[in-house]
Amino acid sequence: MFKLLKYLNIFIITTYLLFACNSSAPTELKHPPLKVEFASFIGEYPGIIAQKKGFFKAQGVNVELIHKRYTQLEQANFNAGKYDGITLSLGSFIMLSATNPDIQSVIIMDESTGADVVVAQSQIQTVADLKGKKLGANLGGFSEVFVTEMLKSANLTSDDLNLLKLDASEIPQRLKNNVIQAGHTWEPYLSEAIKSGGHVLFSSKQTPGLILDMIIFRGEIIRDRPEDIRAFIRGWLQAAAYWKANVQEGNAIVSKALNIPSNTLSLEGVNLTNLAENQKLFQASDPNSIYKAAKIYADFFIRSGNITRIPELKSLFNSSFLNPPS
């Protein structure tokens, strides 16, 4: 009788444990992947490395990365809830927040310290030479602010030349066809433009702190899935550090994933910001904080009529995911 009770107890405990394990499995599957859209700037690529190396999963979150070359439509899709997160420049984020205030930046991916350039035809040797010429830029976002800052260096304004709305990927061909004489772009499109006779006229090395890229999440996701976002950020930062320490391998991973030549991938001119740098940039009291650059963009967009009200900047940046959970 004692043995029977003993075996019965073992059977009950084993059955309970099996049931507990099985009942917990669907809980993990119920969490859909975080859908994050990214475009074609090298600072956005650590996500690819995090995915391929398994860093996201190791940190406890499933992620679905969606790569799109053209960003305007994707911002509308993000607003419509098609994506949970999206990578944006600071300027584009400020613009988007004017129509959708329930979004927040949770991490700065990178600072452009030379990677963003205005590339020009050979006859354009100085910024002053742009007077009366045609220049392509993604108007209405950070691209226009960058170009405006460049023009200031030669005492020019946008009224002194013709600005055409073009995506960074369109610049090489338009430059080659003489539709424009200069344009704002970055790699891998810069290499295409240089092959066709273009040269770098101006770079973000001359505008420190102006061009920052970040990851934005919809408010609903931030409220409902904070641990997933925290895990996402850990995986992203792990991948950024890994790439900096293993440049060739990182380049090979990105090259294969996006089917682009690895020799067009370079971290030169791009600072993949780490955790400490993020924490500093998110502090309003820091002289180089993100709020300072954000105000430059907000003021510019108000003056240009791109937005009608100054966004509440403090509500747009959420640093809580950069700090240990309380």
C-alpha positions in Angstrom: 0.0 0.0 0.0 2.8 2.4 0.9 4.6 1.7 -2.5 1.3 2.2 -4.3 0.8 5.6 -2.6 4.5 6.5 -3.4 4.1 5.7 -7.1 0.8 7.5 -7.2 2.4 10.6 -5.7 5.2 10.5 -8.2 2.7 10.1 -11.0 0.7 13.1 -9.8 3.7 15.3 -9.4 5.1 14.3 -12.8 1.7 14.9 -14.5 1.5 18.3 -12.8 5.0 19.3 -13.9 4.3 18.2 -17.5 1.1 20.2 -17.5 2.8 23.2 -16.0 5.5 23.1 -18.7 3.0 22.7 -21.5 0.7 25.4 -20.2 3.6 27.9 -20.1 4.7 27.2 -23.6 1.8 28.9 -25.4 2.3 32.0 -23.2 5.6 32.6 -24.9 4.1 32.0 -28.3 1.3 34.5 -27.6 3.8 37.3 -27.7 4.1 38.2 -31.4 7.4 39.4 -32.7 8.1 43.1 -32.4 7.8 44.4 -35.9 10.4 47.0 -36.6 10.9 48.7 -39.9 14.3 50.1 -40.9 15.7 51.9 -44.0 19.1 52.1 -45.7 21.5 53.9 -43.5 24.4 52.0 -42.0 23.5 53.1 -38.4 20.3 51.1 -38.8 22.1 47.8 -39.5 23.0 46.6 -36.0 19.5 45.1 -35.9 20.4 42.7 -38.7 23.5 41.5 -36.8 21.4 41.1 -33.6 18.9 39.0 -35.6 21.5 36.8 -37.4 23.6 36.3 -34.2 20.6 35.5 -32.1 21.1 38.4 -29.7 17.4 39.4 -29.6 16.3 35.9 -28.8 19.0 35.5 -26.2 17.7 38.6 -24.5 14.2 37.2 -24.5 12.4 38.9 -27.4 11.3 37.9 -30.9 11.9 40.5 -33.5 10.7 40.8 -37.1 12.8 43.3 -39.1 11.3 44.8 -42.2 13.7 46.5 -44.6 12.3 49.3 -46.9 14.3 51.7 -49.0 11.7 54.5 -49.1 10.6 56.0 -45.8 7.7 58.3 -46.5 5.1 55.5 -47.1 6.5 53.5 -44.2 6.0 56.3 -41.7 2.3 56.3 -42.7 2.2 52.5 -42.3 3.8 52.9 -38.9 1.2 55.5 -37.9 -1.5 53.1 -39.1 -0.1 50.4 -36.7 1.5 48.2 -39.4 4.8 48.3 -37.5 5.5 48.4 -33.7 8.7 50.4 -34.2 10.5 52.3 -36.8 14.0 53.8 -37.3 14.0 57.5 -37.9 16.3 60.5 -38.0 15.7 63.0 -35.3 14.2 65.5 -37.8 11.8 63.0 -39.3 10.8 62.0 -35.8 9.9 65.5 -34.9 7.9 65.9 -38.1 6.0 62.6 -37.5 5.2 63.5 -33.9 3.3 66.6 -35.1 0.7 64.3 -36.5 1.1 61.4 -34.1 2.1 62.5 -30.6 1.6 59.0 -29.1 5.1 57.8 -30.2 8.4 57.9 -28.3 12.1 57.6 -29.0 13.6 54.9 -26.7 17.2 54.8 -28.0 19.6 56.7 -30.2 21.2 54.3 -32.7 23.9 56.5 -34.0 25.3 59.9 -34.6 26.5 60.9 -38.0 30.0 62.3 -37.8 30.8 62.4 -41.5 28.6 59.7 -43.0 25.9 62.1 -44.3 27.2 64.1 -47.2 26.3 66.5 -49.9 27.9 65.1 -53.1 28.3 67.3 -56.1 29.3 67.3 -59.7 33.0 68.1 -60.4 32.4 71.7 -61.4 30.9 72.5 -58.0 34.0 73.0 -55.9 32.6 75.1 -53.0 29.3 75.5 -51.3 29.1 79.0 -52.8 29.2 77.4 -56.3 25.7 76.0 -55.6 24.1 79.4 -56.1 21.5 79.1 -58.9 22.0 75.3 -59.1 19.7 72.3 -58.4 20.2 70.3 -55.2 18.3 67.1 -54.2 17.3 66.4 -50.6 14.6 64.7 -48.7 12.7 67.9 -48.0 10.6 68.3 -44.9 13.0 66.3 -42.6 16.5 66.2 -41.2 17.9 66.3 -44.8 16.5 69.8 -45.3 17.9 71.0 -42.0 21.3 69.6 -42.8 21.4 71.3 -46.2 20.3 74.6 -44.6 23.1 74.4 -42.1 25.5 73.8 -45.0 24.2 76.8 -47.0 24.7 79.0 -43.9 28.4 78.3 -44.0 28.5 80.1 -47.4 26.0 82.8 -46.4 23.4 81.2 -48.7 19.8 80.3 -48.1 17.4 77.9 -49.8 16.2 80.8 -51.9 19.6 81.0 -53.6 19.2 77.6 -55.3 16.5 75.2 -56.4 15.8 72.4 -53.9 14.2 69.2 -55.3 12.6 66.6 -53.2 14.6 63.4 -53.7 15.4 60.3 -51.6 19.0 59.5 -50.8 18.9 56.5 -53.1 17.9 58.6 -56.1 20.8 61.1 -55.8 23.4 59.1 -57.9 21.3 58.7 -61.0 19.8 62.2 -60.9 23.4 63.5 -60.5 24.6 61.4 -63.4 21.7 62.6 -65.6 22.3 66.3 -64.6 18.8 66.6 -63.2 20.6 68.0 -60.1 24.1 69.3 -59.6 24.4 68.2 -55.9 22.4 66.1 -53.4 22.3 64.8 -49.9 23.0 61.1 -49.6 25.0 58.4 -47.7 26.5 55.0 -48.3 25.9 52.8 -50.3 24.6 55.5 -52.6 27.6 57.8 -52.1 29.9 55.2 -53.7 27.6 55.1 -56.7 27.7 58.9 -57.1 31.5 59.0 -56.8 31.9 56.3 -59.5 29.9 58.7 -61.8 32.3 61.6 -61.1 30.8 63.1 -58.0 32.7 64.3 -55.0 32.0 65.1 -51.4 31.3 68.8 -51.0 30.1 68.9 -47.4 29.7 66.3 -44.6 28.1 65.9 -41.2 31.6 66.1 -39.7 31.0 69.9 -40.0 27.7 69.7 -38.1 28.4 67.8 -34.9 25.4 66.7 -32.9 22.9 67.6 -35.6 22.2 64.3 -37.2 21.0 61.6 -34.8 19.1 58.4 -35.7 16.8 56.7 -33.2 14.3 53.9 -32.7 10.7 54.9 -32.2 7.9 52.8 -30.8 4.2 53.4 -30.8 2.8 54.4 -27.4 0.6 51.3 -27.2 3.6 49.0 -27.5 5.6 51.0 -24.9 2.7 50.7 -22.5 1.8 47.0 -23.2 5.3 45.5 -23.9 7.9 47.3 -21.8 10.0 44.2 -21.1 10.1 43.3 -24.8 11.4 46.8 -25.6 13.9 46.6 -22.9 15.1 43.3 -24.3 15.2 44.7 -27.8 17.4 47.5 -26.7 19.8 45.1 -24.9 20.1 43.0 -28.1 20.6 46.1 -30.2 23.4 47.5 -28.1 25.0 44.1 -27.9 25.0 43.9 -31.7 26.4 47.4 -32.1 29.3 46.6 -29.7 29.9 43.3 -31.6 30.0 45.0 -34.9 32.5 47.6 -33.8 34.7 44.8 -32.4 34.3 42.5 -35.4 34.0 44.9 -38.4 34.7 42.4 -41.2 32.3 39.8 -39.9 29.6 42.4 -39.2 30.0 43.8 -42.7 29.7 40.3 -44.2 26.5 39.6 -42.3 24.9 42.9 -43.4 26.2 42.4 -47.0 24.6 39.0 -47.3 21.3 40.0 -45.6 20.7 43.0 -47.9 22.5 41.7 -51.0 24.8 44.7 -51.2 28.6 44.7 -51.7 30.5 44.6 -48.4 33.0 47.2 -49.7 30.2 49.8 -49.7 29.8 49.2 -45.9 31.8 51.4 -43.7 31.4 52.6 -40.1 33.6 55.6 -40.8 31.8 58.8 -40.0 29.2 56.9 -37.9 29.2 56.6 -34.1 27.1 53.6 -33.1 26.1 55.0 -29.7 26.6 52.8 -26.7 24.5 52.7 -23.5 26.6 55.3 -21.6 26.4 57.7 -24.5 22.6 57.2 -24.8 22.1 57.9 -21.1 24.1 61.1 -21.5 22.3 62.3 -24.6 18.9 61.7 -23.0 19.8 64.0 -20.0 18.1 67.4 -20.5 20.8 69.0 -18.4 23.6 67.9 -20.7 24.8 70.7 -23.0 24.9 68.3 -26.0 21.6 66.6 -25.1 19.1 65.4 -27.7 16.7 68.2 -26.6 19.1 70.8 -27.9 19.2 69.3 -31.4 15.4 68.6 -31.3 14.7 72.3 -30.7 16.8 73.2 -33.7 14.6 70.9 -35.8 11.3 72.0 -34.2 12.1 75.7 -34.7 13.1 75.1 -38.3 9.9 73.2 -39.1 7.8 75.9 -37.5 9.5 78.6 -39.5 9.2 76.6 -42.8 5.5 75.8 -42.1 6.1 72.1 -42.1 4.5 71.9 -38.6 2.0 74.3 -37.0 2.8 73.7 -33.4 6.0 73.0 -31.4 5.8 69.5 -30.0 6.2 68.8 -26.3 9.8 67.6 -26.6 10.0 66.2 -23.0 7.2 63.8 -23.8 8.9 62.5 -26.9 12.0 61.0 -25.4 11.7 58.0 -23.0 14.9 57.2 -21.2 13.4 54.7 -18.9 14.5 51.7 -21.0 18.1 52.8 -20.7 18.2 52.6 -17.0 18.0 49.5 -14.7 14.4 48.6 -13.9 13.4 50.1 -10.6 
